[in-house]
């Protein structure tokens, strides 16, 4: 992924970044003490304690460890150092048993002397305290043993007296008792003597000197609240970035231009940037409300591309330059007004807002635009074009108001744009479109361009039934709203209809969505605009015929012999398929009647058929496409 795409991903998941940062900030605030405290981990000291010589049998390391971890030792060390709060001493010391005969005391402090003083005081408190405890315990034991020795002495005296009074014949019987009593008394007196000697000296002692060294203080151990909060913000932001990149990797929805073209197998002919919340609140086309906005320019670019690559009838206003945009009366029917169906795979793909802005952009060129709202489930076009709700397409398609067509065509807040609202739907929406062909034939003379809004292709059957009556289809896709599977299904449905697809309008993009891949000859996309699976356009080295302009050129019919043999692009119903829809079919034509690139046979068709060069072989079209994309 390129660095620019990384920034796009972070912009898309900005809420996740803010959430992770705020969560880390709250956690850091709760875990950090108020104010700036002293760094007690700057110095570290260690001291070892072992039993004194000869006391190894009577001193147990677990007993010494239990005593050293008590609060009495901390209180004694704090008193010796003049520290009022003993909890500070407890927080700065650690006592561990390295072996059965050695304890290690580790202390910390802001300076070397303070750390060493704490280690010395704590070591002395342990030695003195444990020795005092040992002495008190020995005194209590000696007291008990002394009582036991007195009893044993009394028993020995009694046996000795009995032994003296007995006859020489009975004395051997009393001799073992006398010996056992004497032995017990001797043992007790020996134990009392040992305990008395050990109580006079310390049971444990400090071994070696104090090991003092400077600690490795860093940001993680810094007690400053400001430093810790800054570190928490950094860690939270880093966590949010990692989470955003992981979610972007797992998200398969289409967001870039290349991904949309690959999934739909159609060229992206327009990219509309993401609209802000303020722009989305505008209830009229941005092309009219904010003409200089980048989104408005994007819709104009979409209009220009559609005019360059669309049907000839779409590229030339059929009503003439002096046509009144507010007039809804039928115009002279020289050529049927092109019908462009704007479709989308799902909801919230920007279909309705694209129609409103595209209609306003087409009206800027002097064309009369008629918009038909055939989205009978959620009609919204009247809100974007400033028209009140009322009877419309539902009444026309049902036959209730078919004779009142002029009354149903209502002017909008955009000059040159008229609207037939969705109407009051009472029947099942799918049943209304059965009369769409007859209605479209009647409304064609009332405008130069007809735009149709309909329900999503994947949610309803209305659009699929209306496609067959359209001259071109424009697919709208909102960035991040369609999966590759949905795009493939939409492309498959459109390819079955045989109706030419102008391309895809990608909405809601952030910045540049990537460089468009081109074919070997510089033609955009891997397939032509005729739909899914079209043959690739291979232009020949031939001078392009310029497109004729002017009313005379617009109304010049093709010679009869040229219409006799229909090329593969011809469709039934008495209507000729536009030249741009036949490019894919005639791209590889080699025969004299193919009308392909470089085809100069007598049966070549197109507006320039008099010269034997139809638009199916017009070499200027790739250049026009490239020019439109560069603009």
C-alpha positions as CSV (number, residue, x, y, z in Angstrom):
1,X,0.0,0.0,0.0
2,X,1.3,3.4,-1.0
3,X,1.9,6.1,1.7
4,X,-0.9,8.2,0.2
5,X,-3.3,5.3,0.6
6,X,-2.2,4.9,4.2
7,X,-3.3,8.5,4.9
8,X,-6.6,7.7,3.2
9,X,-7.2,4.7,5.4
10,X,-6.4,6.8,8.5
11,X,-8.8,9.5,7.4
12,X,-11.5,6.9,6.8
13,X,-11.1,5.5,10.4
14,X,-10.5,8.8,12.2
15,X,-13.2,8.0,14.7
16,X,-11.3,4.8,15.7
17,X,-8.1,6.8,16.1
18,X,-9.8,9.4,18.3
19,X,-11.5,6.7,20.4
20,X,-8.2,4.8,21.0
21,X,-6.4,8.0,21.9
22,X,-9.1,9.1,24.4
23,X,-9.2,5.7,26.0
24,X,-5.5,5.7,26.5
25,X,-5.6,9.2,27.9
26,X,-8.3,8.2,30.4
27,X,-6.3,5.1,31.5
28,X,-3.1,7.1,31.8
29,X,-4.9,9.8,33.9
30,X,-6.4,7.2,36.3
31,X,-3.1,5.3,36.7
32,X,-0.8,8.3,37.2
33,X,-0.7,10.0,40.6
34,X,-1.6,13.7,40.7
35,X,1.3,16.1,40.5
36,X,5.0,15.5,39.8
37,X,6.7,13.2,42.3
38,X,10.3,12.3,43.0
39,X,11.9,9.5,40.8
40,X,12.6,6.9,43.5
41,X,13.9,4.4,40.9
42,X,16.9,6.5,39.8
43,X,19.3,4.5,42.2
44,X,19.2,0.9,43.2
45,X,21.0,-0.8,46.2
46,X,21.4,-4.4,47.3
47,X,22.5,-5.9,50.6
48,X,22.6,-9.6,51.8
49,X,21.8,-11.0,55.2
50,X,23.0,-14.4,56.5
51,X,22.9,-16.3,59.8
52,X,25.9,-15.7,62.2
53,X,28.5,-18.4,62.5
54,X,27.1,-21.3,64.5
55,X,23.5,-20.2,64.2
56,X,22.8,-21.8,60.9
57,X,20.9,-24.7,62.6
58,X,18.6,-22.4,64.6
59,X,17.9,-19.7,61.9
60,X,15.4,-20.5,59.2
61,X,15.4,-18.3,56.0
62,X,11.6,-18.5,55.7
63,X,11.1,-17.1,59.2
64,X,13.5,-14.3,58.6
65,X,11.8,-13.5,55.2
66,X,8.4,-13.4,56.9
67,X,9.7,-11.1,59.6
68,X,11.5,-8.8,57.1
69,X,8.4,-8.3,55.0
70,X,6.4,-7.1,58.0
71,X,5.4,-3.6,58.8
72,X,7.4,-3.5,62.1
73,X,10.7,-3.5,60.2
74,X,9.5,-0.8,57.9
75,X,8.4,1.3,60.8
76,X,11.7,0.9,62.5
77,X,13.7,1.8,59.3
78,X,11.5,4.8,58.8
79,X,12.0,6.0,62.3
80,X,15.7,5.6,62.0
81,X,15.7,7.7,58.7
82,X,13.3,10.3,60.1
83,X,10.5,9.4,57.6
84,X,7.1,9.9,58.9
85,X,5.2,7.6,56.5
86,X,6.3,4.0,56.7
87,X,4.5,3.2,53.4
88,X,7.1,5.1,51.5
89,X,9.7,2.7,52.9
90,X,7.6,-0.3,52.0
91,X,7.3,1.0,48.4
92,X,11.0,1.5,48.0
93,X,12.2,-1.9,49.2
94,X,12.0,-5.5,48.1
95,X,13.1,-8.6,50.2
96,X,13.8,-11.9,48.5
97,X,15.3,-15.3,49.6
98,X,18.1,-16.1,47.2
99,X,18.9,-19.4,49.1
100,X,18.0,-21.1,52.4
101,X,20.9,-19.2,54.1
102,X,20.7,-15.8,52.4
103,X,18.3,-12.9,52.0
104,X,18.7,-10.0,49.6
105,X,17.3,-6.6,50.3
106,X,16.9,-4.3,47.2
107,X,16.1,-0.6,47.8
108,X,15.5,2.4,45.4
109,X,16.0,6.1,45.9
110,X,16.3,9.4,44.0
111,X,20.0,9.7,44.9
112,X,22.8,7.2,45.7
113,X,23.2,8.2,49.4
114,X,19.5,8.1,50.1
115,X,19.2,4.6,48.5
116,X,22.3,3.4,50.4
117,X,21.0,4.9,53.7
118,X,17.7,3.1,53.2
119,X,19.4,-0.2,52.6
120,X,21.6,0.2,55.7
121,X,18.7,1.2,57.9
122,X,16.5,-1.6,56.6
123,X,19.3,-4.1,57.0
124,X,19.9,-2.9,60.6
125,X,16.2,-3.0,61.4
126,X,16.0,-6.6,60.2
127,X,19.1,-7.7,62.1
128,X,18.2,-5.9,65.4
129,X,14.5,-6.8,65.2
130,X,15.0,-10.4,64.3
131,X,17.7,-10.7,67.0
132,X,15.4,-9.2,69.6
133,X,12.6,-11.5,68.5
134,X,15.0,-14.4,68.7
135,X,16.2,-13.3,72.2
136,X,12.6,-13.0,73.5
137,X,11.7,-16.3,72.0
138,X,14.8,-17.9,73.6
139,X,14.0,-16.4,77.0
140,X,10.5,-17.8,76.8
141,X,11.9,-21.2,75.8
142,X,14.6,-21.1,78.5
143,X,11.9,-20.3,81.1
144,X,9.9,-23.3,80.0
145,X,13.0,-25.5,79.9
146,X,14.0,-24.3,83.4
147,X,10.7,-25.4,84.8
148,X,11.2,-28.7,83.0
149,X,14.7,-29.0,84.4
150,X,13.5,-28.3,88.0
151,X,10.9,-31.1,87.6
152,X,13.6,-33.5,86.2
153,X,15.9,-32.5,89.1
154,X,13.2,-33.3,91.6
155,X,12.6,-36.6,89.9
156,X,16.3,-37.4,89.9
157,X,16.5,-36.6,93.6
158,X,13.6,-38.9,94.4
159,X,15.1,-41.8,92.5
160,X,18.5,-41.1,94.1
161,X,16.9,-41.2,97.6
162,X,15.1,-44.4,96.8
163,X,18.3,-45.8,95.4
164,X,20.1,-45.0,98.6
165,X,17.5,-46.5,100.9
166,X,17.2,-49.7,98.9
167,X,19.1,-52.9,99.8
168,X,22.1,-53.9,97.7
169,X,20.0,-56.5,96.1
170,X,17.4,-53.9,94.8
171,X,19.8,-51.2,93.8
172,X,20.6,-52.8,90.3
173,X,16.9,-52.5,89.5
174,X,16.8,-48.8,90.3
175,X,20.0,-48.0,88.5
176,X,18.5,-47.6,84.9
177,X,15.9,-45.2,86.2
178,X,18.5,-43.2,87.9
179,X,20.7,-43.1,84.7
180,X,17.7,-42.0,82.5
181,X,16.7,-39.2,84.9
182,X,20.2,-37.9,85.0
183,X,20.5,-38.0,81.2
184,X,17.2,-36.1,80.7
185,X,18.3,-33.4,83.2
186,X,21.7,-33.1,81.5
187,X,20.1,-32.6,78.1
188,X,17.7,-30.0,79.3
189,X,20.4,-28.0,81.0
190,X,22.6,-28.2,77.9
191,X,19.7,-26.8,75.7
192,X,19.1,-24.0,78.3
193,X,22.8,-23.2,78.1
194,X,22.8,-23.0,74.3
195,X,19.7,-20.8,74.2
196,X,21.2,-18.5,76.8
197,X,24.4,-18.1,74.8
198,X,22.6,-17.5,71.4
199,X,20.3,-14.9,73.1
200,X,23.3,-12.8,74.0
201,X,24.4,-12.4,70.4
202,X,22.7,-11.5,67.0
203,X,21.2,-14.5,65.1
204,X,21.8,-12.9,61.7
205,X,24.3,-10.5,60.2
206,X,24.9,-8.4,57.1
207,X,27.1,-10.1,54.6
208,X,29.4,-8.0,52.5
209,X,29.0,-4.4,51.5
210,X,26.1,-2.5,49.9
211,X,26.0,-2.8,46.1
212,X,24.8,0.7,44.8
213,X,24.3,1.5,41.1
214,X,22.3,4.0,39.1
215,X,19.0,2.7,37.7
216,X,17.8,2.9,34.1
217,X,15.2,5.6,34.3
218,X,13.1,6.1,31.2
219,X,9.8,7.5,30.0
220,X,8.0,4.3,31.2
221,X,9.2,4.8,34.8
222,X,8.8,8.6,34.8
223,X,6.4,9.7,37.6
224,X,5.6,12.9,35.9
225,X,1.9,13.0,35.0
226,X,2.4,15.1,31.9
227,X,5.1,12.8,30.6
228,X,2.9,9.7,31.3
229,X,-0.1,11.3,29.6
230,X,1.9,12.2,26.6
231,X,3.2,8.6,26.4
232,X,-0.4,7.3,26.8
233,X,-1.6,9.5,23.9
234,X,1.2,8.2,21.7
235,X,0.5,4.6,22.6
236,X,-3.2,5.0,22.0
237,X,-2.7,6.7,18.7
238,X,-0.3,3.9,17.6
239,X,-2.8,1.3,18.7
240,X,-5.5,3.1,16.7
241,X,-3.3,3.2,13.6
242,X,-2.6,-0.5,13.8
243,X,-6.2,-1.3,14.3
244,X,-7.2,0.9,11.3
245,X,-4.7,-0.7,9.0
246,X,-5.9,-4.2,10.1
247,X,-9.5,-3.3,9.5
248,X,-8.6,-1.9,6.2
249,X,-6.9,-5.1,5.2
250,X,-10.0,-7.1,6.3
251,X,-12.4,-4.8,4.6
252,X,-13.1,-6.0,1.0
253,X,-15.6,-3.3,0.1
254,X,-14.7,-1.3,-3.1
255,X,-13.1,2.1,-2.4
256,X,-10.6,2.9,-5.1
257,X,-11.0,3.5,-8.8
258,X,-9.0,0.5,-9.8
259,X,-10.9,-1.8,-7.5
260,X,-14.3,-0.6,-8.9
261,X,-13.2,-1.0,-12.5
262,X,-11.9,-4.5,-11.8
263,X,-15.0,-5.6,-10.0
264,X,-17.6,-4.1,-12.4
265,X,-15.4,-4.6,-15.5
266,X,-16.5,-1.1,-16.5
267,X,-14.6,2.2,-16.7
268,X,-15.0,4.8,-14.0
269,X,-16.1,7.9,-16.0
270,X,-16.5,10.2,-13.0
271,X,-15.2,10.5,-9.4
272,X,-17.1,12.7,-6.9
273,X,-15.2,13.6,-3.7
274,X,-16.6,12.9,-0.3
275,X,-19.3,15.4,0.8
276,X,-19.1,17.1,4.1
277,X,-22.0,17.1,6.5
278,X,-22.7,20.7,5.6
279,X,-22.8,19.8,1.9
280,X,-25.1,16.9,2.5
281,X,-27.6,19.2,4.3
282,X,-28.0,21.2,1.1
283,X,-31.4,20.2,-0.3
284,X,-30.7,21.3,-3.9
285,X,-28.1,20.3,-6.5
286,X,-24.6,21.4,-5.6
287,X,-24.0,22.3,-9.3
288,X,-26.6,25.1,-8.7
289,X,-26.2,25.9,-5.0
290,X,-22.4,25.9,-5.0
291,X,-21.1,26.1,-8.6
292,X,-17.4,26.4,-7.6
293,X,-17.4,23.5,-5.2
294,X,-15.1,20.6,-6.1
295,X,-18.0,18.2,-6.0
296,X,-19.9,20.4,-8.5
297,X,-16.9,20.4,-10.8
298,X,-16.8,16.6,-10.5
299,X,-20.4,16.3,-11.6
300,X,-19.6,18.6,-14.6
301,X,-16.7,16.4,-15.5
302,X,-19.1,13.4,-15.3
303,X,-21.4,15.3,-17.7
304,X,-18.6,16.0,-20.1
305,X,-17.4,12.5,-20.2
306,X,-20.9,11.2,-20.7
307,X,-21.4,13.6,-23.6
308,X,-18.1,12.7,-25.3
309,X,-18.7,8.9,-25.0
310,X,-22.5,8.8,-25.1
311,X,-25.0,8.6,-28.0
312,X,-24.9,11.3,-30.7
313,X,-28.4,12.4,-29.7
314,X,-27.1,13.1,-26.2
315,X,-24.1,15.1,-27.5
316,X,-26.3,17.5,-29.6
317,X,-29.3,19.4,-28.3
318,X,-32.2,18.4,-30.5
319,X,-34.3,21.4,-29.8
320,X,-31.8,24.0,-31.1
321,X,-29.9,26.7,-29.4
322,X,-32.9,29.0,-29.0
323,X,-34.9,26.5,-27.1
324,X,-36.6,27.9,-24.0
325,X,-35.5,25.7,-21.0
326,X,-38.7,26.4,-19.1
327,X,-41.0,25.3,-21.9
328,X,-42.4,21.8,-21.5
329,X,-44.2,21.6,-24.8
330,X,-43.2,18.8,-27.3
331,X,-40.3,19.7,-29.5
332,X,-40.0,18.7,-33.2
333,X,-39.2,15.0,-33.2
334,X,-36.1,14.9,-35.4
335,X,-34.4,12.2,-33.2
336,X,-35.7,10.5,-30.1
337,X,-34.4,12.1,-26.9
338,X,-31.9,9.8,-25.3
339,X,-32.9,8.0,-22.2
340,X,-30.2,7.5,-19.5
341,X,-31.1,5.2,-16.7
342,X,-29.0,5.8,-13.5
343,X,-28.9,2.6,-11.6
344,X,-27.1,1.2,-8.5
345,X,-26.6,-2.1,-6.9
346,X,-27.8,-1.2,-3.4
347,X,-29.2,1.6,-1.4
348,X,-27.2,4.7,-0.3
349,X,-25.1,4.6,-3.4
350,X,-25.8,8.3,-4.3
351,X,-28.1,7.5,-7.2
352,X,-30.7,10.2,-6.5
353,X,-28.2,13.0,-5.8
354,X,-26.2,12.0,-8.9
355,X,-29.3,12.4,-11.0
356,X,-30.1,15.8,-9.5
357,X,-26.6,17.2,-10.1
358,X,-26.2,15.6,-13.5
359,X,-29.5,17.1,-14.6
360,X,-28.4,20.5,-13.4
361,X,-25.0,20.1,-15.2
362,X,-26.7,19.1,-18.4
363,X,-29.1,22.0,-18.2
364,X,-26.1,24.3,-18.0
365,X,-25.3,23.3,-21.6
366,X,-28.7,24.5,-22.8
367,X,-30.4,21.1,-22.9
368,X,-33.9,20.6,-21.7
369,X,-33.7,17.8,-19.1
370,X,-36.6,15.7,-17.9
371,X,-36.2,13.6,-14.8
372,X,-38.5,10.7,-14.2
373,X,-38.6,9.4,-10.6
374,X,-39.3,5.7,-10.9
375,X,-38.1,4.8,-7.5
376,X,-41.6,4.0,-6.2
377,X,-40.3,2.6,-2.9
378,X,-38.3,5.6,-1.7
379,X,-38.9,8.6,-4.0
380,X,-36.7,11.5,-3.1
381,X,-36.0,13.4,-6.2
382,X,-38.7,16.0,-5.5
383,X,-36.9,17.0,-2.3
384,X,-33.6,17.7,-4.2
385,X,-35.2,19.6,-7.0
386,X,-37.6,21.7,-4.9
387,X,-40.9,20.2,-6.2
388,X,-43.8,19.3,-3.9
389,X,-45.1,15.8,-3.8
390,X,-48.1,14.9,-6.0
391,X,-49.2,12.7,-8.9
392,X,-46.6,11.5,-11.2
393,X,-45.1,8.4,-12.7
394,X,-47.3,6.0,-10.7
395,X,-50.4,7.6,-12.2
396,X,-48.8,7.6,-15.7
397,X,-47.8,4.0,-15.6
398,X,-51.1,2.9,-14.2
399,X,-53.0,4.7,-16.9
400,X,-54.9,7.0,-14.5
401,X,-53.5,10.3,-15.7
402,X,-52.0,9.3,-19.0
403,X,-53.8,12.1,-20.9
404,X,-52.6,14.7,-18.5
405,X,-48.9,14.4,-19.3
406,X,-48.2,18.1,-19.7
407,X,-49.7,18.8,-16.3
408,X,-47.5,16.1,-14.6
409,X,-44.3,17.6,-16.0
410,X,-43.5,20.1,-13.4
411,X,-40.7,22.8,-13.4
412,X,-38.0,22.6,-10.7
413,X,-35.8,25.1,-8.9
414,X,-33.1,24.4,-11.6
415,X,-33.7,26.2,-14.9
416,X,-34.0,23.8,-17.8
417,X,-34.9,20.8,-15.6
418,X,-38.4,19.3,-15.3
419,X,-39.5,16.5,-13.1
420,X,-42.3,13.9,-13.0
421,X,-42.4,12.8,-9.4
422,X,-42.9,9.3,-8.2
423,X,-46.6,9.9,-7.5
424,X,-48.8,8.1,-5.1
425,X,-48.0,4.4,-5.3
426,X,-51.0,2.2,-4.5
427,X,-50.2,-0.9,-6.6
428,X,-47.3,-3.2,-6.4
429,X,-44.3,-1.2,-7.8
430,X,-43.1,-4.0,-10.0
431,X,-46.4,-4.1,-11.9
432,X,-46.2,-0.3,-12.8
433,X,-43.2,-0.6,-15.0
434,X,-45.0,-2.8,-17.5
435,X,-46.3,0.3,-19.3
436,X,-42.9,2.1,-19.2
437,X,-42.3,1.7,-23.0
438,X,-45.5,3.5,-23.9
439,X,-44.9,6.3,-21.4
440,X,-41.3,6.8,-22.4
441,X,-42.4,7.2,-26.1
442,X,-44.8,9.9,-25.1
443,X,-42.3,11.9,-22.9
444,X,-39.3,11.8,-25.3
445,X,-40.5,14.9,-27.3
446,X,-40.7,17.0,-24.1
447,X,-36.9,17.2,-23.5
448,X,-33.5,16.8,-25.0
449,X,-32.3,14.4,-22.4
450,X,-34.3,12.1,-20.1
451,X,-32.9,10.8,-16.8
452,X,-34.6,8.0,-14.9
453,X,-34.2,7.2,-11.2
454,X,-35.2,3.7,-10.1
455,X,-34.9,1.2,-7.3
456,X,-31.6,-0.6,-6.6
457,X,-30.9,-3.5,-8.9
458,X,-30.2,-6.0,-6.2
459,X,-33.2,-5.0,-4.0
460,X,-36.0,-4.8,-6.6
461,X,-36.9,-5.8,-10.1
462,X,-38.0,-2.4,-11.2
463,X,-34.7,-1.3,-12.6
464,X,-34.2,-4.6,-14.5
465,X,-37.5,-4.1,-16.3
466,X,-36.8,-0.4,-17.1
467,X,-33.3,-1.0,-18.5
468,X,-34.6,-2.5,-21.7
469,X,-36.3,0.9,-22.5
470,X,-33.1,3.0,-22.0
471,X,-30.5,4.1,-24.4
472,X,-27.7,4.1,-21.9
473,X,-27.1,3.1,-18.3
474,X,-25.0,4.9,-15.7
475,X,-24.0,3.0,-12.6
476,X,-23.4,4.8,-9.3
477,X,-21.3,3.4,-6.6
478,X,-20.5,4.9,-3.2
479,X,-17.0,4.3,-2.0
480,X,-17.0,1.6,0.7
481,X,-20.7,0.6,0.2
482,X,-20.4,-2.3,-2.3
483,X,-18.6,-5.6,-2.1
484,X,-16.9,-7.3,-5.1
485,X,-19.6,-9.9,-5.1
486,X,-22.4,-7.3,-5.4
487,X,-20.5,-5.5,-8.1
488,X,-20.1,-8.8,-10.1
489,X,-23.8,-9.5,-9.8
490,X,-24.7,-6.0,-11.0
491,X,-22.4,-6.3,-14.0
492,X,-23.8,-9.7,-14.8
493,X,-27.4,-8.4,-14.7
494,X,-26.5,-5.4,-16.9
495,X,-24.7,-7.6,-19.4
496,X,-27.7,-9.8,-19.9
497,X,-29.9,-6.8,-20.9
498,X,-27.7,-5.8,-23.9
499,X,-28.2,-2.2,-23.1
500,X,-24.9,-0.2,-23.3
501,X,-23.4,0.9,-20.1
502,X,-21.7,4.3,-20.1
503,X,-19.6,3.5,-17.1
504,X,-19.5,3.9,-13.3
505,X,-19.7,7.1,-11.3
506,X,-17.7,6.7,-8.1
507,X,-18.9,8.8,-5.2
508,X,-17.4,9.6,-1.8
509,X,-13.8,9.3,-2.7
510,X,-11.0,10.7,-0.5
511,X,-8.3,12.3,-2.7
512,X,-6.9,10.5,-5.7
513,X,-8.1,6.9,-5.8
514,X,-5.2,5.6,-7.9
515,X,-3.9,5.6,-11.4
516,X,-6.2,4.1,-13.9
517,X,-4.9,1.1,-15.8
518,X,-5.0,1.4,-19.5
519,X,-4.9,-1.0,-22.4
520,X,-2.0,-1.4,-24.8
521,X,-3.2,1.4,-27.0
522,X,-4.1,3.8,-24.2
523,X,-7.8,3.0,-24.1
524,X,-9.2,3.3,-20.6
525,X,-10.3,0.1,-19.0
526,X,-10.0,-3.5,-20.1
527,X,-13.4,-3.7,-21.6
528,X,-15.4,-1.2,-23.7
529,X,-18.4,0.8,-22.4
530,X,-20.7,-1.6,-24.2
531,X,-20.9,-3.7,-21.1
532,X,-19.3,-6.7,-19.5
533,X,-17.3,-9.0,-21.7
534,X,-17.0,-6.5,-24.6
535,X,-14.1,-6.8,-27.0
536,X,-11.1,-4.6,-26.4
537,X,-10.8,-1.6,-28.7
538,X,-7.8,-1.8,-31.0
539,X,-7.4,1.5,-32.9
540,X,-5.6,1.5,-36.2
541,X,-3.2,4.1,-37.6
542,X,-5.8,6.2,-39.4
543,X,-6.8,9.8,-39.3
544,X,-10.0,10.3,-37.2
545,X,-13.0,11.9,-38.8
546,X,-14.1,15.0,-36.8
547,X,-17.6,15.0,-35.4
548,X,-19.9,17.2,-37.3
549,X,-21.7,19.9,-35.5
550,X,-24.5,22.3,-36.1
551,X,-28.3,21.8,-36.7
552,X,-27.8,20.7,-40.3
553,X,-25.3,18.1,-39.3
554,X,-27.5,16.9,-36.5
555,X,-30.5,16.3,-38.7
556,X,-28.7,14.9,-41.7
557,X,-30.0,11.3,-42.0
558,X,-27.8,8.5,-43.1
559,X,-28.1,7.2,-46.7
560,X,-30.7,4.5,-47.2
561,X,-28.2,1.9,-48.5
562,X,-26.2,2.2,-45.4
563,X,-29.2,1.5,-43.2
564,X,-30.1,-1.6,-45.2
565,X,-27.4,-3.8,-43.7
566,X,-27.5,-3.5,-39.9
567,X,-24.3,-4.0,-38.1
568,X,-24.1,-6.3,-35.1
569,X,-24.8,-3.4,-32.8
570,X,-28.4,-2.9,-34.2
571,X,-31.2,-3.5,-31.8
572,X,-34.8,-4.3,-32.4
573,X,-37.8,-2.1,-31.9
574,X,-37.0,0.2,-34.9
575,X,-34.4,2.1,-32.9
576,X,-30.7,2.2,-33.9
577,X,-28.1,1.5,-31.3
578,X,-25.9,4.5,-30.7
579,X,-22.5,4.4,-32.3
580,X,-20.7,4.4,-29.0
581,X,-22.6,1.2,-28.0
582,X,-21.2,-0.5,-31.2
583,X,-17.6,0.2,-30.6
584,X,-16.9,-3.1,-28.9
585,X,-18.8,-5.1,-31.5
586,X,-16.9,-3.4,-34.4
587,X,-13.5,-3.1,-32.8
588,X,-12.1,-6.2,-34.5
589,X,-14.0,-6.0,-37.7
590,X,-11.9,-6.9,-40.7
591,X,-14.4,-7.2,-43.6
592,X,-15.4,-4.4,-45.8
593,X,-18.9,-4.2,-44.2
594,X,-17.8,-4.4,-40.6
595,X,-17.7,-0.7,-40.0
596,X,-14.9,-1.2,-37.5
597,X,-11.8,0.8,-37.0
598,X,-10.6,1.7,-40.4
599,X,-13.7,0.2,-42.0
600,X,-14.4,2.1,-45.2
601,X,-16.9,-0.3,-46.9
602,X,-20.1,0.8,-48.3
603,X,-22.1,-0.4,-45.4
604,X,-20.3,1.5,-42.7
605,X,-22.8,3.3,-40.5
606,X,-22.7,6.5,-38.4
607,X,-23.2,10.2,-38.7
608,X,-20.3,10.4,-41.0
609,X,-21.4,7.5,-43.2
610,X,-21.3,9.6,-46.3
611,X,-17.5,9.4,-46.1
612,X,-17.5,5.7,-45.3
613,X,-16.3,6.3,-41.7
614,X,-18.8,5.4,-39.0
615,X,-18.3,6.1,-35.3
616,X,-17.7,2.4,-34.8
617,X,-14.3,3.0,-36.4
618,X,-13.8,6.6,-35.3
619,X,-10.2,6.8,-34.2
620,X,-10.8,10.1,-32.5
621,X,-12.8,8.5,-29.7
622,X,-9.8,7.2,-27.7
623,X,-8.3,10.7,-27.8
624,X,-11.6,12.1,-26.6
625,X,-11.7,9.7,-23.8
626,X,-8.2,10.6,-22.7
627,X,-9.0,14.3,-23.0
628,X,-12.1,13.9,-20.8
629,X,-10.1,12.0,-18.2
630,X,-7.3,14.5,-18.2
631,X,-9.9,17.3,-17.7
